[in-house]
């Protein structure tokens, strides 16, 4: 199951790394609008692409193609029938403003039409290169495999999440190895390659009716591999349903279609990756017509602390009284939602609410207090009860669903994600995918999908000591490139590595309190969690007061400082107010905050900073304030594993 035969590995490796016989044949070039990037399409014995940046090779000639049963390899001995070029420069206005209220879509495009009913579409942005195949074949086709990947230098540095199987939650830490050292290993996506000072992120978008992409390490490159069509599966319980038999092909699909975009985000400075919106731009266009009901927001989350409260006049647990308390906490602090995570229904039956919970009463109370309730569900149970369950949730007045434990990305499962999004949208329900693969464009097509997990997030502190500040400052450059990430920040119990202890019921985070607060400006999630318990937040009123003021959508984003795996600082604007967050890894550091991004006039800075003893006591956080203008400079002093967070408001 999900094993790659030795023969296939060797054949793929030889094709990926062998010099292309048609290299001397016709080559067709496409430059980015700023002429810094060039993609070269080879049309010799086999279709290929290569990428250069300012004249330096980044991706060496790499064969690409799609193999269809009964037809053969599209890309083998291609016969060019025509080509079209165009330039586009327009502006999109997303329903949900993850990075910015407006997104510039500026690229040069090339379409190569080939005999045999297929075409290759290529786009060159200033921020990267992308390509996809298009077929115009009658009826259905069976895709046996797709040839994709990147030929690189063995000495290039690869930041990657190693996978054991393509049946995965896609939650791993990033390793930094050479490309050559990754040979023979399964690589998760997105993955980042450093070539000299240039950063390249490989991912996909426009994923529909097709399996999600993984990479396999080769001696001098990365080759795409895909989960095959599932023929049989075994349900171990309500969530673990591993595939036990696979077909010999990866998809059976419409012959007249476009295939997913293969994306290479490219930045000379790592900070450029933080503003790159290619995955959104290359997603399939929005299908949901009415979107006024979609409301991003912050969420009080129960599961991180296991519904455990203190300082309340009742025994907390999975019951109505505890959830009324969560509703009150959300309402009192301007939070839009609470999540009722696992435990509210009898596992295996979404219609069987546990007797300790008065669901209609809770929904009515939440509605009265202006708070929405998002309901956790196991994916398999939802699959078997989708219509009945979603109809019931809508009758109750639920705001959305959190779908968990899919841990697959074969064609059927990719279609399941879209089915959930569509069915939820028909009932005006938001969606949060957990136990998921990386975002691949669905959030544009169905904007009621607000966020995805697919990230090694805060919850891992409950059972592991590997959730380090270094990991926290790696995620924005790689995982966040693909789309929103439900990291679930907001830990109020904080410790440095030497004092840290994993605890399932009373978890703590590594790094300082200010490090956690800065995540609300750094990590993009239009459904942003407050992971800790209401009791913990009430015991830390200054931190709560700061978090409750931070929005989840942004009119504008700017990178202030960025170095992969070491530190990151960003400024986000909402209206006339700016929000600044800075995080560092293991090393403490001083960063200068250049306020030239502000408009004219006077501003007030209210900050939450590492306290003077934060290097020892990670919970040490202090408030700061300053009157500034756009010509001002401020010092951000970050302790090891530290952070800095501020709200900057215009004054009269």
C-alpha positions in Angstrom: 0.0 0.0 0.0 1.5 3.3 -1.1 4.8 1.6 -1.8 6.8 2.6 -4.9 8.2 -0.4 -6.7 12.0 -0.5 -7.1 11.6 -0.7 -10.9 9.4 2.3 -11.0 11.7 4.3 -8.7 14.7 3.5 -10.9 12.8 4.3 -14.1 11.5 7.6 -12.7 14.9 8.5 -11.4 16.6 7.8 -14.7 14.1 9.9 -16.6 14.3 12.7 -14.2 18.1 13.0 -14.1 19.1 11.9 -17.5 20.2 14.5 -20.0 17.2 15.2 -22.3 17.8 13.9 -25.8 15.8 16.7 -27.3 17.7 19.5 -25.5 19.1 20.7 -28.8 15.6 20.8 -30.3 13.4 23.9 -30.2 13.2 25.8 -27.0 10.5 28.3 -26.2 11.1 30.9 -23.6 8.8 33.0 -21.4 10.0 35.8 -19.1 8.4 37.3 -16.1 7.1 40.8 -16.4 10.2 42.2 -14.6 12.4 39.9 -16.8 14.2 38.5 -13.8 12.7 35.0 -14.2 12.8 32.9 -17.4 11.1 29.5 -18.0 12.3 27.5 -21.0 10.1 24.9 -22.5 11.9 22.1 -24.4 9.9 20.4 -27.2 12.5 17.8 -28.2 12.1 14.1 -27.6 10.2 14.8 -24.4 8.5 17.9 -23.1 10.5 19.7 -20.4 10.9 22.9 -18.5 13.8 24.8 -16.9 13.9 27.9 -14.8 16.5 30.6 -14.4 16.7 33.7 -12.2 18.8 36.6 -13.4 20.6 34.3 -15.8 21.4 31.7 -13.2 19.9 28.2 -13.5 17.5 27.3 -10.7 15.7 24.3 -12.2 17.6 22.3 -14.7 15.8 20.8 -17.7 13.1 18.6 -16.2 10.7 16.3 -18.2 7.0 16.7 -17.7 4.0 14.9 -19.0 0.8 12.9 -18.3 0.4 9.2 -19.2 -3.1 8.2 -20.2 -4.2 4.5 -20.5 -4.7 3.5 -24.1 -3.3 6.8 -25.4 0.2 7.1 -24.1 2.4 9.8 -22.7 1.3 13.4 -23.4 4.7 15.0 -23.6 6.6 12.2 -25.3 7.8 13.2 -28.8 5.5 16.3 -28.7 4.4 17.8 -32.0 3.8 21.5 -31.6 0.7 22.7 -33.4 0.5 26.3 -32.3 1.3 28.7 -29.6 -0.4 31.8 -28.0 1.1 34.5 -25.8 -0.6 37.1 -23.7 0.1 39.4 -20.8 -2.3 40.0 -17.9 -2.3 42.7 -15.3 -5.5 42.9 -13.2 -6.7 43.0 -9.6 -8.7 40.4 -7.7 -10.7 41.2 -4.6 -11.0 38.1 -2.5 -14.1 37.4 -0.4 -11.7 36.7 2.5 -8.7 39.0 2.7 -6.0 36.6 3.9 -3.0 38.7 3.0 -4.6 41.8 1.4 -7.9 43.3 0.3 -6.7 43.4 -3.3 -4.5 40.9 -5.1 -2.6 41.9 -8.2 -2.6 39.2 -10.9 0.3 40.2 -13.1 1.9 37.6 -15.4 3.0 36.7 -18.9 1.4 33.6 -20.3 2.2 31.0 -22.9 0.0 28.3 -24.3 1.5 25.5 -26.4 -1.0 23.4 -28.3 0.2 19.9 -29.3 -1.1 17.4 -31.8 -3.1 14.7 -29.9 -5.5 16.9 -28.1 -3.5 18.5 -25.3 -1.8 21.7 -24.4 0.6 23.1 -21.9 -0.2 26.4 -20.2 2.7 28.3 -18.6 2.7 31.5 -16.5 5.6 33.6 -15.5 5.0 36.0 -12.5 7.6 38.2 -10.9 7.1 35.9 -7.9 7.5 32.5 -9.7 6.6 30.1 -12.5 3.7 27.8 -12.9 2.5 25.3 -15.5 -0.4 23.0 -16.1 -1.7 20.6 -18.7 -5.0 20.9 -20.5 -6.6 18.1 -22.5 -9.5 18.2 -25.0 -10.2 14.5 -25.3 -13.7 12.9 -25.6 -15.3 11.0 -22.7 -13.4 9.8 -19.7 -9.7 9.2 -19.4 -7.6 7.1 -17.0 -4.5 8.8 -15.8 -1.8 6.2 -15.1 0.8 8.7 -13.9 2.0 12.3 -14.2 5.7 13.1 -14.7 6.6 16.3 -12.7 9.2 17.5 -10.3 12.3 19.6 -10.4 15.9 18.7 -11.5 18.3 20.4 -9.1 21.9 20.3 -7.9 22.6 17.6 -5.3 24.2 20.3 -3.1 21.2 22.6 -3.0 19.6 22.8 0.4 16.1 21.3 0.9 13.8 22.2 3.7 11.2 19.5 3.7 8.7 17.5 5.9 9.6 13.8 5.6 6.6 11.6 5.2 6.4 7.9 6.0 3.3 7.4 3.7 1.0 9.3 1.5 -1.8 8.4 4.0 -0.8 11.3 6.3 -2.0 14.1 8.5 0.7 16.2 6.8 2.0 17.3 10.2 5.8 17.1 10.3 8.8 19.2 11.3 11.0 20.6 8.6 14.4 19.1 8.1 17.3 20.9 6.3 19.3 18.5 4.1 20.9 18.7 0.8 18.9 17.5 -2.2 21.2 14.5 -2.5 20.6 13.5 1.1 16.9 13.3 0.5 17.3 10.6 -2.2 14.9 7.7 -1.6 12.8 9.6 0.9 9.1 10.7 0.6 8.9 14.5 0.7 5.8 16.4 1.8 4.6 19.5 0.0 5.2 22.5 0.1 9.0 22.0 0.1 11.6 24.7 -0.1 14.9 24.7 -2.0 17.7 27.1 -1.4 20.0 27.7 -4.4 22.6 30.2 -3.3 20.6 33.1 -2.0 17.5 32.2 -4.0 14.5 30.5 -2.4 12.2 28.2 -4.4 9.0 26.7 -3.0 7.2 23.8 -4.8 3.5 23.3 -4.4 0.3 23.0 -6.4 -3.1 24.7 -6.8 -6.3 24.2 -8.7 -6.5 20.7 -7.3 -9.8 19.2 -8.4 -10.9 15.6 -9.2 -7.2 14.5 -9.0 -4.9 13.3 -6.3 -2.7 15.5 -4.3 1.0 15.7 -5.1 3.9 14.4 -3.0 7.6 14.4 -3.9 10.2 11.6 -4.0 13.8 12.4 -3.4 16.2 11.5 -6.3 20.0 11.9 -6.4 19.7 15.2 -8.2 16.1 16.3 -7.9 12.6 15.8 -6.7 10.0 13.7 -8.6 6.3 13.9 -8.1 4.4 10.9 -6.9 0.7 10.5 -6.3 -1.6 8.3 -4.3 -3.4 5.9 -6.6 -7.1 5.4 -6.8 -8.5 3.6 -3.8 -10.2 0.3 -4.6 -10.7 -1.0 -1.0 -10.4 0.4 2.5 -10.8 -0.9 6.0 -12.6 1.2 8.6 -10.8 0.7 11.9 -13.0 3.2 13.7 -14.8 6.4 13.0 -11.8 8.2 11.6 -9.0 5.8 10.6 -9.9 4.3 7.2 -6.7 3.2 5.5 -6.6 2.2 1.9 -5.9 -1.5 1.6 -6.1 -1.9 -2.2 -5.1 0.5 -4.9 -5.6 0.6 -8.6 -2.8 0.9 -11.1 -3.7 4.4 -12.0 -4.0 7.8 -10.1 -7.2 9.2 -11.5 -10.2 8.5 -13.7 -11.6 11.8 -14.9 -13.1 13.9 -17.6 -11.0 14.0 -20.8 -11.8 17.6 -21.4 -10.3 19.5 -18.5 -7.4 21.4 -17.0 -5.1 19.7 -14.6 -3.6 21.2 -11.4 -1.0 23.9 -11.6 2.5 23.0 -10.6 3.9 26.1 -8.8 7.4 27.3 -8.2 7.4 30.3 -5.9 10.7 32.1 -6.2 12.2 34.8 -4.1 15.8 36.2 -3.9 15.0 37.2 -0.3 13.0 34.7 1.8 10.7 37.5 2.9 9.3 37.6 -0.6 7.7 34.2 0.0 5.5 35.7 2.8 3.7 37.9 0.3 3.5 35.5 -2.6 -0.1 34.8 -3.6 0.4 32.5 -6.5 -1.5 29.6 -5.0 -4.6 31.8 -4.6 -4.3 33.3 -8.0 -3.9 29.9 -9.7 -6.9 28.4 -7.9 -10.1 27.6 -9.7 -12.4 30.7 -9.7 -15.1 31.2 -7.1 -18.2 29.1 -7.6 -20.2 30.4 -4.6 -22.3 33.3 -5.8 -23.7 34.7 -2.5 -20.9 35.3 0.1 -22.2 38.0 2.3 -22.9 35.5 5.1 -19.2 34.4 5.3 -17.7 35.9 8.4 -14.1 35.3 9.3 -13.3 35.7 13.0 -11.6 34.5 16.2 -12.6 31.3 18.0 -12.5 30.1 21.6 -11.2 26.5 21.4 -12.0 23.9 24.0 -9.9 20.9 23.1 -6.4 22.2 23.9 -7.1 22.3 27.6 -9.7 19.5 27.5 -12.6 21.7 28.6 -10.8 22.3 32.0 -11.6 25.6 33.8 -10.7 27.0 37.1 -12.1 29.9 39.1 -15.7 28.9 38.2 -18.5 27.8 40.5 -19.0 24.5 38.8 -17.1 21.4 37.8 -16.1 21.9 34.1 -16.4 19.2 31.5 -18.1 18.2 28.3 -21.5 19.6 29.3 -23.9 22.5 28.7 -22.7 24.6 31.6 -19.1 24.6 30.5 -20.0 25.5 26.9 -22.3 28.3 28.2 -19.2 29.6 29.9 -17.2 29.5 26.7 -20.0 31.4 24.9 -20.0 34.0 27.6 -16.2 34.3 27.3 -16.4 34.7 23.6 -19.2 37.3 23.8 -17.5 39.3 26.5 -14.3 39.6 24.4 -15.7 40.1 21.0 -14.9 36.7 19.7 -17.1 35.6 16.8 -17.1 31.9 17.5 -16.6 28.9 19.8 -15.7 25.4 18.8 -17.3 22.4 20.3 -14.6 19.9 19.6 -14.7 16.1 19.9 -17.0 14.8 22.6 -20.4 16.5 21.9 -21.9 13.5 20.1 -21.7 9.8 20.5 -18.9 8.7 18.1 -20.3 7.1 15.0 -23.6 9.1 15.0 -23.6 12.8 14.4 -27.3 12.9 15.2 -26.9 11.4 18.7 -26.0 14.4 21.0 -24.7 13.3 24.3 -27.2 13.7 27.1 -24.9 16.1 29.0 -25.3 18.6 26.2 -28.5 20.6 25.4 -27.6 21.5 21.9 -30.8 23.5 21.0 -30.4 25.4 24.2 -26.7 26.2 23.6 -27.4 27.3 20.0 -30.2 29.6 21.3 -28.0 31.0 24.0 -25.1 31.6 21.6 -27.4 33.3 19.2 -28.7 35.6 22.0 -25.1 36.5 22.8 -24.0 37.0 19.2 -21.6 34.1 19.1 -21.5 31.3 16.5 -20.9 27.7 17.3 -18.6 25.5 15.1 -19.1 21.8 15.5 -16.3 19.2 15.2 -17.0 16.1 13.2 -15.1 13.0 12.2 -14.9 12.9 8.4 -16.0 9.3 7.9 -19.2 9.8 10.0 -19.9 13.0 8.1 -19.5 11.1 4.9 -22.1 8.5 5.8 -24.5 11.0 7.3 -23.8 14.1 5.3 -27.2 15.2 4.2 -29.0 14.4 7.5 -26.2 15.8 9.7 -25.7 19.1 7.8 -29.5 19.6 7.6 -29.6 19.2 11.4 -26.7 21.5 12.0 -28.4 24.1 9.8 -31.7 23.7 11.7 -29.8 24.2 15.0 -28.2 27.3 13.7 -24.6 26.2 13.7 -22.1 28.5 12.1 -19.8 25.9 10.7 -18.0 22.6 10.9 -14.5 21.4 11.7 -13.9 18.2 9.7 -11.1 16.1 11.1 -8.8 13.1 10.5 -9.0 12.7 6.7 -5.3 11.9 6.4 -5.5 11.0 2.7 -5.2 12.9 -0.6 -6.2 10.3 -3.3 -8.7 11.4 -6.0 -11.7 10.3 -4.0 -10.6 12.2 -0.9 -9.9 15.4 -2.9 -13.4 15.2 -4.2 -14.7 14.6 -0.7 -13.2 18.0 0.4 -15.0 19.8 -2.4 -18.3 17.9 -1.7 -18.1 19.0 2.0 -17.4 22.6 0.9 -20.3 22.6 -1.5 -22.8 21.0 0.8 -21.8 23.2 3.7 -22.1 26.3 1.5 -25.6 25.4 0.5 -26.5 25.5 4.2 -24.4 28.6 5.0 -21.8 26.7 7.1 -18.2 27.6 7.4 -15.6 24.9 7.1 -12.3 24.2 8.9 -10.4 21.1 7.6 -8.2 19.4 10.2 -6.1 16.2 9.7 -5.9 17.6 6.2 -3.6 17.9 3.2 -2.1 21.4 2.4 -4.4 24.1 1.0 -4.5 23.6 -2.8 -6.9 26.4 -3.9 -10.2 25.2 -2.5 -10.5 28.3 -0.3 -10.8 30.5 -3.4 -13.3 28.3 -5.2 -15.4 27.8 -2.0 -14.6 30.8 0.3 -16.7 29.3 3.1 -13.6 27.1 3.6 -11.7 29.4 5.9 -8.6 27.4 7.1 -6.7 24.1 7.0 -4.6 22.4 9.5 -1.9 20.3 7.7 0.6 21.8 10.0 2.6 20.8 13.1 0.7 23.2 15.4 0.4 24.2 19.0 -1.5 21.0 20.1 1.7 19.0 19.7 2.9 20.6 23.0 0.4 18.3 24.7 2.6 15.2 23.9 5.9 16.4 22.5 8.9 18.6 23.3 9.7 19.2 19.6 7.4 22.2 19.0 10.3 24.7 19.1 10.5 28.4 18.3 12.7 27.5 15.4 9.8 25.5 13.9 7.5 28.5 14.5 9.8 30.8 12.4 10.1 28.2 9.6 6.4 27.7 9.0 5.6 31.1 7.5 8.1 30.6 4.6 7.0 27.1 3.6 3.6 25.8 4.9 1.9 29.2 4.9 3.0 29.7 1.3 0.3 27.2 0.3 -2.5 29.0 2.1 -4.1 29.6 5.6 -2.8 27.5 8.5 -4.7 26.6 11.6 -1.8 26.5 13.9 -4.1 27.5 16.9 -1.9 30.0 18.7 -2.5 31.7 22.1 -0.8 29.6 24.8 -0.7 31.4 28.1 1.5 28.8 29.9 5.0 29.4 28.4 8.4 27.9 29.1 11.9 27.7 27.6 13.2 24.3 26.6 14.9 23.5 29.8 11.7 24.1 31.8 9.3 22.7 29.3 7.3 19.5 30.0 4.7 18.0 27.7 1.3 17.8 29.4 -1.9 16.6 27.8 -4.3 18.3 30.2 -2.3 21.4 31.2 -0.2 22.1 28.1 2.4 24.8 27.8 4.3 26.2 24.8 8.0 26.7 24.1 9.1 30.3 23.7 7.9 33.4 25.4 4.4 34.9 25.9 5.2 37.7 23.4 6.2 35.0 20.9 2.7 33.6 21.1 1.1 37.0 20.8 3.1 37.8 17.7 1.6 34.7 16.0 -1.6 36.6 15.6 0.1 39.0 13.2 2.4 36.4 11.5 0.2 33.3 11.0 -2.6 33.7 8.5 -5.9 32.1 9.3 -9.2 33.7 8.7 -10.6 31.5 11.4 -8.0 32.1 14.2 -8.1 30.2 17.4 -7.6 31.3 21.0 -6.3 27.9 22.0 -6.0 28.3 25.8 -8.9 28.2 28.3 -11.0 31.1 29.4 -9.6 30.7 32.9 -6.0 31.1 31.6 -6.9 34.2 29.6 -8.7 35.8 32.5 -5.6 35.2 34.6 -3.6 37.1 31.9 -5.8 40.1 31.2 -3.2 42.2 29.3 -2.5 39.4 26.9 -6.2 38.7 26.4 -6.9 42.4 25.8 -4.2 42.5 23.1 -5.4 39.3 21.3 -9.1 40.4 21.3 -8.2 43.5 19.3 -6.3 41.8 16.5 -8.3 41.2 13.3 -8.1 38.1 11.1 -8.3 39.8 7.7 -5.9 42.3 6.3 -6.0 45.1 3.9 -2.3 45.1 3.4 0.7 43.1 4.5 4.4 44.0 4.6 7.6 42.1 5.5 9.9 44.0 7.9 12.6 41.4 8.7 12.8 37.8 7.6 15.3 35.0 7.7 14.2 31.4 7.2 14.2 29.4 10.4 15.7 32.3 12.4 13.3 35.2 12.7 10.4 37.0 11.0 8.7 40.4 11.5 5.6 41.6 9.6 3.3 44.5 9.6 -0.4 44.1 8.7 -2.9 46.9 8.1 -6.6 46.9 8.7 -8.1 50.3 7.9 -5.9 53.0 9.4 -4.5 50.7 12.1 -1.3 48.7 11.8 -0.5 45.5 13.6 3.1 44.4 14.0 4.5 41.0 15.0 8.0 39.7 15.4 9.2 36.2 16.4 12.7 34.7 16.8 14.0 31.2 17.1 16.5 30.0 19.7 18.6 33.1 19.6 17.6 36.4 21.1 18.1 39.4 18.9 17.5 43.1 18.5 15.5 44.3 15.5 14.8 47.8 14.4 11.2 48.7 13.5 11.3 51.2 10.7 7.9 52.9 10.7 8.2 54.5 7.2 5.2 52.3 6.1 2.9 54.6 8.2 1.0 57.4 6.6 1.4 61.0 7.5 0.5 62.3 11.0 0.9 61.0 14.5 0.5 57.5 15.8 0.3 55.7 19.1 2.2 52.4 19.5 0.9 50.0 22.2 3.1 47.0 22.4 3.5 43.7 24.2 7.2 42.9 24.6 9.4 40.3 26.2 10.0 41.4 29.8 13.4 41.9 31.2 13.4 38.4 32.7 11.8 36.7 29.7 15.0 34.8 29.0 14.4 32.9 32.3 10.7 33.2 32.8 9.0 32.8 29.4 5.7 34.2 30.7 7.4 37.6 31.5 5.7 40.1 29.2 5.5 43.8 29.6 3.4 46.5 28.0 5.0 49.5 26.2 3.8 52.6 24.5 5.2 55.4 22.4 4.1 58.3 20.3 5.6 58.0 16.8 5.5 59.3 13.2 6.5 57.6 9.9 10.1 58.9 10.5 10.4 57.1 13.8 12.4 54.0 14.6 11.7 51.6 17.5 13.9 48.9 19.0 12.4 45.5 19.2 14.3 43.5 21.8 13.5 39.8 21.5 14.6 37.2 24.1 15.6 33.7 23.0 12.4 32.1 21.6 10.9 35.6 22.0 8.6 37.9 20.3 7.3 41.5 20.0 3.7 42.5 19.2 2.1 45.9 18.7 -1.0 47.8 17.6 -0.3 51.2 16.0 -3.2 53.6 15.8 -3.5 57.0 14.2 -4.1 59.8 16.7 -5.7 63.2 16.2 
